[in-house]
Amino acid sequence: MRRRTRLLAALLALASAAGCAAGPSVRPALVENDGKTTGSTPTASPGVPLPPLAGPQSPTLKWADCDDDTRQRIGAPGVPDGLHFTCARVTTPLDAPGEPRRSVMRLLALKAGNGPVPLVVVNDVDGDPGTVYAARLAATLPPSFLEKFSLIGLDRRGTGLSGAVQCVPADTRPRLIDADPAEGGLQDVLDAARKAGQQCAIELDDAQTALDSWRGAGDLDELRKQLGMDRLDAIGHGDGSKVLSEYAVRFPAQVGRMVLDGVPDPGADTAAVLDAVAAAAQSTWDAFAADCAARHCALGDPKAALTALPAQLRHAQLSTDEGVPFGPGIAMFAVYSGLSQRSRWPELADAIAAAGTGNIGPLAAFAAPVLHDTRAQPSRLDAAIATRCNDSQTRLSADQLDQVAAGMRTKYPQFGMVVAQQLAWCGPWPVRTEPLPPAGAPGVPPILVAATATDPVTPQVGSTRAADQMPSAVTITWQGAGHGALGTSPCVTEAARAFLIDGKIPTDGTLCPA
């Protein structure tokens, strides 16, 4: 019944967008303006009530001032003067319960603000490290959040300053994201993945398979204990939401109030999941182009500019200041990265326009977090490959990869290859021997799932499918574009505030207009 209700909501939303109406309306609740949501009640009483908020009891973390360092990492402009940051180290076992205890990891946590209730924030494994994401999110949320909560960001194992994985050779990283959108298959990417996999196996040794979302959920429970909390109150963004959903499976009695902002599709067929991601990326480009035209941006005709860019770069044979060849594959990867960051769309438009004249620096900056690797800012690619390959059992042969890539290139000419090359990354990686964890668990309190209609990283169809497998999930959908809605859509942000602070559960299937 739940799945049927969501399907009806989606069909009615499409009909509304097309200007169709027949008979009386039975669509789900629609917030008429992108402001405050009304205090609605859920369609059915939840089996487990939403737990009350509670402060910490006997915390053991030792927080130390890291204000200056944090402002330097995130860029001080835009951070309120009254917002301060402290940091601590969280000690957690390398392995899951029941496995031989080989060693421990020390993960970096950051606290933003001084609210009495800790609210843990978990980000995408290839996005800003959790500490950086929490600091930036704290600067964008309404003041009421920080009056009630202190945001706790955690750099996930292998990311940021939590023992970052740095095993992929520097000259191999560009080849992993350089699949040409118009020419050839994925053989070059697969060759690079083999080299990366071999080197990571040597450098990571037994830790190679210990980087996954399931163990990441265990890290969150260690954080909960050291925060002195009986339950974990948390926000997940992108595949950070996957870690929280697996936390609910592993530790249902410790689930507090959770908001999942974009959830990856839990389907085991990674090729089919990524096909939906590529489709969403193309749709996000359409939304970007419309926004660009409405702003009279520097691109003029955005679609024509993006179509011409690969050929221009293929002919010019340019390199970044660091000497990395900047071909059409890396350029489209950079554009895809920019599309996921809605607040940077004006910057992305200017960067694409500049690249068309031969100035590739601004566009290369969107790919820099993946390409470049320092102790202070490690590449995000290594940990992303390790985590996602350990989370997946899908491995395709070279012929299968080329077949999938050819189909995605035809259907999604700009971003099909950008997304398809991710299938090649896991080719040489050890195949997961553990069963994939279930997507949801019974007996947990209501969990708020926020989906975005046009999301190039966690498409709405995948987030909805994930929610359908979570018995207590309540969904709210922003009909906008970009990766994630929290902090971008005032409507979703207010619904999350009411859920987390006031304990108000929105009507399942509520829509927030763009």
Number of C-alpha atoms within 10 A of each C-alpha: 6 12 13 10 13 19 14 15 20 21 12 18 18 12 13 12 9 9 8 10 10 6 5 6 8 9 17 18 16 16 17 12 12 16 16 16 21 12 14 13 12 14 12 8 9 17 13 12 12 20 16 12 19 14 15 16 12 11 13 12 17 12 14 13 14 15 16 12 12 21 18 10 14 16 12 13 9 11 17 11 8 6 14 18 23 20 22 18 18 22 16 21 16 23 22 16 10 6 8 9 11 10 10 11 17 17 23 23 26 30 28 27 23 17 17 15 21 28 26 25 28 29 27 20 29 22 22 18 24 29 30 23 23 27 26 20 18 24 18 14 17 15 11 11 19 21 13 18 25 22 27 29 28 32 26 31 27 25 29 28 22 19 17 21 25 22 20 24 15 15 11 17 22 22 20 25 26 23 28 23 25 17 11 13 23 27 16 16 23 24 18 23 26 19 15 24 24 14 16 21 16 11 15 14 11 12 15 19 20 20 25 23 26 23 22 26 24 22 27 22 22 16 25 22 19 18 22 18 21 17 22 27 23 23 26 25 29 26 25 27 27 27 28 29 30 22 25 26 22 20 18 18 14 19 26 24 23 28 27 30 29 31 32 24 26 20 14 13 13 18 21 12 18 22 20 22 26 27 21 25 30 23 18 26 25 16 17 22 21 15 15 20 15 9 10 11 17 16 21 14 14 22 15 10 16 20 12 12 19 22 13 17 22 14 10 12 12 17 15 15 10 8 8 18 16 21 23 22 25 27 27 26 25 24 24 25 18 23 27 22 16 19 12 12 19 16 16 26 23 16 24 26 23 17 19 18 11 14 15 21 16 17 27 24 16 24 21 15 17 21 24 17 19 8 11 10 16 23 26 25 24 25 25 22 23 25 22 19 25 24 21 19 20 16 21 17 11 15 12 11 21 19 13 22 27 21 15 25 22 13 15 21 17 27 25 27 31 28 26 26 27 22 21 26 25 25 21 19 23 16 16 14 10 9 9 13 15 13 20 23 19 14 17 25 23 25 24 25 27 32 33 31 28 26 29 28 28 30 31 27 22 21 27 28 18 22 29 19 17 22 19 21 24 23 24 26 27 26 18 21 28 27 26 31 26 27 17 18 21 21 26 30 21 20 28 29 20 19 21 26 17 13 16 18 23 23 19 24 26 23 27 27 18 15
